[in-house]
Amino acid sequence: MSKNELLDGPSMTRALTRIAHEIIERNKGIDECILVGIKTRGAFLARRLAERIEKIEGKAIRRGELDITLY
């Protein structure tokens, strides 16, 4: 890991998996949950979290993107 690198690939994967589990636990499932990411990086993060949650829960979570460029 370089001096400027906060997380390497495997560490990022573990962090995303932990966050996905926290989302599921705090919402008691994903039935009434939606992930909304702010374009562009937040949307990528929401997509990656949605993929992890789908693997854990066996079903897709609703996901959206918010574009704030006009603000």
URZI-V898867 format. One record per helix or strand. SS is the DSSP state (alpha for helix, beta for strand). FROM is the first residue (numbers start at 1). TO is the last residue. Records with the same first field share a line. If there is no record, write none. Layout:
SS->FROM-TO ; FROM-TO
This chain:
alpha->9-26 ; 41-57
beta->34-38 ; 62-66
